[in-house]
Amino acid sequence: MKKLFVLFFVYFALLSFAQNKSIISSEIRWKGYKTLKAESLSHYGTIKLKSGNFIFKNNEIAGGTFTMDMMTMDAEDLNNDPKLKKMFENHLKSDDFFDSKNFPVSTFQIKSIKKLNSNSAQLNGVLTIKGISKNISFPVKVSESNNITTISSGTFTFNRKNFGLTYNIFEDMLISNDVEMSIKFQLK
């Protein structure tokens, strides 16, 4: 009985110091290049958020996770050519790349946070794509206005090959290994 009381006390003590905030709006952007990093040789777009929340302690990020819906990859750069857009998006979702049918979500889970200054932090965590998990880090800015917390990153990159995102040998040599991403979340 005493152990049970201690567990309840610890649980409620943690709740009183930590605040869970849910994501109420999001923007997740991606960009990929051919090996020559020219804008004309790039594709870019968005991925929709499936779920996510952040934990705050003393008004600072203390943890969190977000899940991306890989079936929602949108190639905005091809909006003027609907047929090519659909073909390219299906190619990205196929087992050539993200295999979205078998791996419908990708996640990022914060493992640690390094405060950089009063309104920015380095998020260190685990990115999981196609069931492969790798550590990545990226800086974010945190701001508060009208009881809404905004978390936004600049552009950060990950190596697609580390997550098994490869194509046939010849085509693969023409694609840059770096995929750029950026996030912007509003929390309440």
C-alpha positions in Angstrom: 0.0 0.0 0.0 2.8 2.4 0.9 4.5 1.7 -2.6 1.2 2.5 -4.3 0.8 5.8 -2.4 4.4 6.8 -3.4 3.7 6.0 -7.1 0.5 8.1 -7.0 2.4 10.9 -5.3 5.2 10.8 -7.9 2.8 10.7 -10.8 0.7 13.6 -9.6 3.9 15.6 -8.7 5.1 15.1 -12.3 1.8 16.2 -13.7 1.9 19.4 -11.7 5.2 20.4 -13.1 4.8 19.2 -16.7 2.3 20.5 -19.2 1.2 18.5 -22.2 0.4 20.6 -25.3 -1.3 19.2 -28.4 -0.5 20.3 -31.9 -3.5 22.3 -33.3 -2.0 23.3 -36.6 1.1 22.1 -38.5 3.2 22.5 -41.6 5.8 19.9 -42.5 7.8 20.7 -45.6 10.3 18.6 -47.6 12.6 19.2 -50.5 14.8 16.8 -52.5 17.3 17.5 -55.2 19.2 15.9 -58.0 22.9 15.6 -57.3 23.3 19.1 -58.7 21.5 21.2 -56.1 19.8 23.5 -58.6 16.2 24.8 -57.9 15.2 23.6 -61.4 16.3 20.1 -60.4 14.4 19.9 -57.2 11.0 18.7 -55.9 9.3 20.0 -52.8 6.1 19.8 -51.0 4.4 18.9 -47.7 3.5 15.9 -45.5 0.5 16.1 -43.2 0.7 15.6 -39.5 -1.1 12.5 -38.2 -0.6 13.3 -34.5 1.7 14.9 -32.0 2.2 16.6 -28.7 4.9 18.3 -26.7 5.7 18.3 -23.0 6.7 21.6 -21.4 8.2 22.2 -18.0 8.7 25.8 -16.8 7.6 27.0 -20.2 10.4 25.1 -22.0 10.2 22.0 -24.2 10.9 18.9 -22.1 9.9 16.2 -24.6 7.4 15.2 -27.2 6.7 13.3 -30.4 5.1 13.9 -33.8 3.9 11.4 -36.4 3.7 12.1 -40.1 1.2 10.5 -42.5 3.3 9.2 -45.4 0.2 8.7 -47.5 -0.2 12.5 -47.7 3.0 13.4 -49.4 2.3 16.3 -51.8 4.7 17.5 -54.5 3.7 21.1 -54.7 6.3 21.9 -57.3 4.2 19.9 -59.8 0.9 21.6 -59.2 0.8 22.9 -62.7 1.0 19.4 -64.2 -1.6 17.2 -62.4 -0.8 14.0 -64.3 3.0 14.3 -63.6 2.2 15.3 -60.0 0.1 12.2 -59.4 2.8 10.0 -61.0 5.6 11.5 -59.0 3.7 11.3 -55.7 2.8 7.6 -56.4 6.5 7.0 -57.1 7.5 8.5 -53.8 4.9 6.4 -51.9 5.9 3.2 -53.8 8.4 0.7 -52.5 10.9 2.5 -54.7 11.2 5.1 -51.9 8.9 5.4 -48.8 6.8 2.3 -49.2 3.9 4.1 -47.7 1.6 1.1 -48.0 3.7 -0.9 -45.6 5.1 2.0 -43.6 2.2 4.5 -43.5 3.7 6.8 -40.8 7.1 8.2 -39.9 7.8 9.6 -36.4 10.2 11.9 -34.6 10.6 11.4 -30.8 12.5 13.9 -28.7 15.1 12.2 -26.5 16.9 15.3 -25.2 16.8 19.1 -25.5 19.7 21.5 -25.3 18.6 25.1 -24.7 20.4 27.5 -27.0 19.0 30.8 -25.8 15.8 32.2 -24.3 13.6 31.3 -27.3 15.5 28.5 -29.1 16.6 24.9 -28.4 18.3 22.0 -30.1 16.0 19.0 -30.4 17.8 15.7 -30.3 15.8 12.6 -31.1 15.0 9.6 -33.1 13.6 9.9 -36.6 11.9 6.6 -37.8 11.2 6.1 -41.5 10.4 2.7 -43.1 10.9 1.1 -39.7 14.5 2.4 -39.5 15.4 4.6 -36.6 18.3 7.1 -36.6 19.3 9.9 -34.3 19.0 13.4 -35.7 19.2 16.9 -34.2 17.8 20.2 -35.4 17.3 23.7 -33.8 13.8 25.2 -33.2 12.5 28.5 -32.1 9.7 28.7 -29.6 7.4 31.6 -29.2 4.2 32.3 -27.3 1.3 34.6 -28.2 -2.4 34.6 -27.0 -1.9 31.2 -25.3 -0.7 29.6 -28.5 2.9 28.2 -28.5 4.6 28.1 -31.9 7.6 25.8 -32.5 9.4 26.3 -35.8 12.6 25.0 -37.3 14.8 26.3 -40.0 15.7 23.8 -42.8 17.5 20.7 -41.5 18.6 17.6 -43.5 18.7 13.9 -43.1 20.5 11.3 -45.3 17.8 9.3 -47.2 20.1 6.3 -47.6 20.3 5.9 -43.8 16.6 5.1 -44.0 16.7 2.7 -47.0 15.3 5.3 -49.4 17.1 4.2 -52.5 16.1 3.6 -56.1 17.8 1.7 -59.0 21.6 2.1 -59.1 21.7 4.5 -62.1 18.9 6.8 -61.0 20.1 6.7 -57.4 23.4 8.2 -58.4 21.5 11.2 -59.8 19.6 12.0 -56.6 21.2 13.9 -53.7 21.4 11.9 -50.5 20.2 14.9 -48.5 16.5 15.5 -48.0 15.6 18.9 -46.5 12.8 19.3 -44.0 11.3 22.1 -41.9 8.5 22.0 -39.4 6.1 24.6 -37.9 3.6 23.6 -35.2 1.1 25.6 -33.2 0.3 24.1 -29.8 -2.3 24.7 -27.2 
